[in-house]
Amino acid sequence: MAHRYLLILRYALINIVAAGLAVAAWIQGWLAGMLEPSTAILSAIIFAVFLYGLALCGSRIWQTSVALNDLKEGGKAATARAARYMASARTKDAESRALQVTTLRMKLSHRIQIVRTIANLLVFLGLIGTVIGFIIALSGVNAQAVSQADSVASMVATLIQGMSIALYTTLLGAVLNVWLNINYRVLATGTVNLISEIVRFGESK
């Protein structure tokens, strides 16, 4: 089969390109602020959640790709999977069989939903970083000390630190959300194809 592992190839290509862009941004110095002590912890948490989601997505894509290949080749696993579908659909009318396909779609879609949930979680973690950053920025503001030259410098430093946390964590969460969502779309497309192949293989038996 010329495109035996097409889903995996798409997954690899997307992440190679995205990783290349991230390295280019790092070389340009655009990401250096994320390693500052004030933002490093939050950035590490967001990135760790992203890596977990990416690894989980890769695992689901591998399983989906293997199942698709088996269905197209008509192997034993494909026969067993189609048999489970046909066992509950063989004696039903057209409307009930359509409902059975919908149930199958919901079951397989639920299996991959966690990847999308993790992608959405990245945005919320970024927003938490935004709130923390603004709290830090505002905590250093003292209206009574504005007229004192010695206090202004420390207030400005605290303000810059807080804004740095807010902006970098928001940016990191948003960018990684887009990255993981692109991978999720590949997985979702593969899942739709898997459902179609299960129904096709089952109906042909």
N, C-alpha and C positions, 0 to 999 in steps of 0.2 A: 504494500500500500504506500503510495507516494507521500501521503499526508497522514501517516499513522499517528503521529503525536503532534498534530497541528495546534491543539490547545496549549500544550507545554511549550512549543516553540513561540507562540504568541506571548505567553507569560514571560518567557526568558527574554524575548526581544524588548518588551515594554520595560522590564526592570533594568536591563542593560543600558538602554537609552536614558532612563530616569536617573540611574546611578551615575552615568557619564555627565549628565547635566549638574547633578549635585557636586561631583568632583570639580567641575569647571567653576561652579559658584564658590566652592571652597578655595580654589586657587586664586580667584579674584579677590578673596578676602571678605566676601559678603556674609559668610557664616561664622566669622571669627567671634562675633559678639555672643553667640550661643554657648561658647565655652567659658565665658566670664563667670567668676564664682557666683554672682547674683542670679544668673540664668541657667547655670549648668545643671542643677538638680532637676528643675522642672523640664528642661529640654531633654534630659536623659530619661525621665519618666515617659514623656510623650513619645520619644523615639523607641523605647522598649515596647510600649503598647503597639506601635506601628509594626515593629519587627515580628511580634507575635501574630498580629493579623496577617502580615504578608506570608509568614511561614504556614499559617493555617490555610490561607487561600491557595498557596502552592500545593499543599497536601490534598485539598479538595479537587483542585484542577487535575492532579495526577490520577486520583481515583476515578474522576469522571472520564478522563481520556482513556484509561485502561478499560473501563466499562463500555465506552463507545466502540473501541477497537474490537472487543470481544463480541459485541452485538453484531457488528458488521461482518465478522468472520463466522458467526454462528457457533461459538464455542459452548462448553458445558455450562459455564457461568451465565452465559446469555440465555440458554435454554431454561435454566432454573429461574432466572429473573423474569423472563417472559411467562413462565408457568405460574408464578405467583400472581402475576397480573391477570392471566386468563382464568385462573381458578375461581376468581371472584367475579369475572365478567362474562363467562361462557354462557350462563343460563339467564342472562338479563336482557331486557329489551334495549333499543337504541338509546333511549333517554338515560337509562340506568348505566349503560356503558360509558356514555359521555360524562356522567357524574363520577364514574370510576376513574376516568382519565383525569378529571379535575382533582380528585383525591390524590392520585399519584403525583400530579404536578405540585400540590400543596406539600406533600411529604418531602419531595426532593428539594423544593424551594426552601422549606424550613431548615433543611440541613445546611444550606449555605448562608442563611440569614445572619448568622453570627459574624460573618466577615463584614457585612454592611453595618452591623451594630458597632463593631470595633472602629470602623471608619468614621462613623458619627461621633463616637466617643473621643476621637482625636480633636474634633472641633471643640467639644465641651472642655477638654483639658486645656486647650489653648485659651478659651474664654476664662477659665479659672486663673490661668496665668495673667491674663489681662486685669482681672479684678485685684489679684495680689499685687501686681505692679502699680496700679493706681493707689491702692492702700498705702504701699511703701512711699510712693511719690508724695501723697498728701500728708503722710505722717511727719514729714520733715518740714512742713510749712508752718511757720509761726508768725502770725500777723504782727505781734508785738515786737518781734526781733527784726523786722524788715529794715528798720532804720539803722540797725547796727551792722557795720561793714563786716565784722568778723563772723557774724551769724549767717550772712547772705551766702557766703561761699559754701558752707556746709549744707544749707537748704538747697542750693542749686545742685550740689553733688547728689543729695538724696533724691531730688526730683529726676535727675538724669538716670540714676540707677533704677528707680521705679518705672520710668517710661521705657527703659531698655528691656526690662522684664516683660512688660505689657506687650510691646511691639514684637519682640523676638518669639515669644511663646505663641502669640496669635498667628504669626506668619508660619511658624513651624507646624502648628496644628492644622492650619488650612492647607498648606502644601502637601503634607503627608496624607490628609484626607482625600485630596484629589488623586494622589498617587495610588492609594489603596482602592479607591472607588473604580479607577480604570481597570485594575486587576479583577475587581469584583464583577465588572461587566463581562470580562472574558469568561469568568466562571459561570455567570448567569446564562450566557449564550450557550456554553457547553452543556449546562443542565437542561436547557430547552431542547437541544439536539438529542440529549440522552432520553428524554421523555418521548420524543418523536420516534426514536429508534426502538424503544421498548414496545410502544404501541404497534409500530409496523411489524416488528419481529413476532410479537404475540398474535397479531391478527393473521399473519401468514401461516401460522401453525394450525 
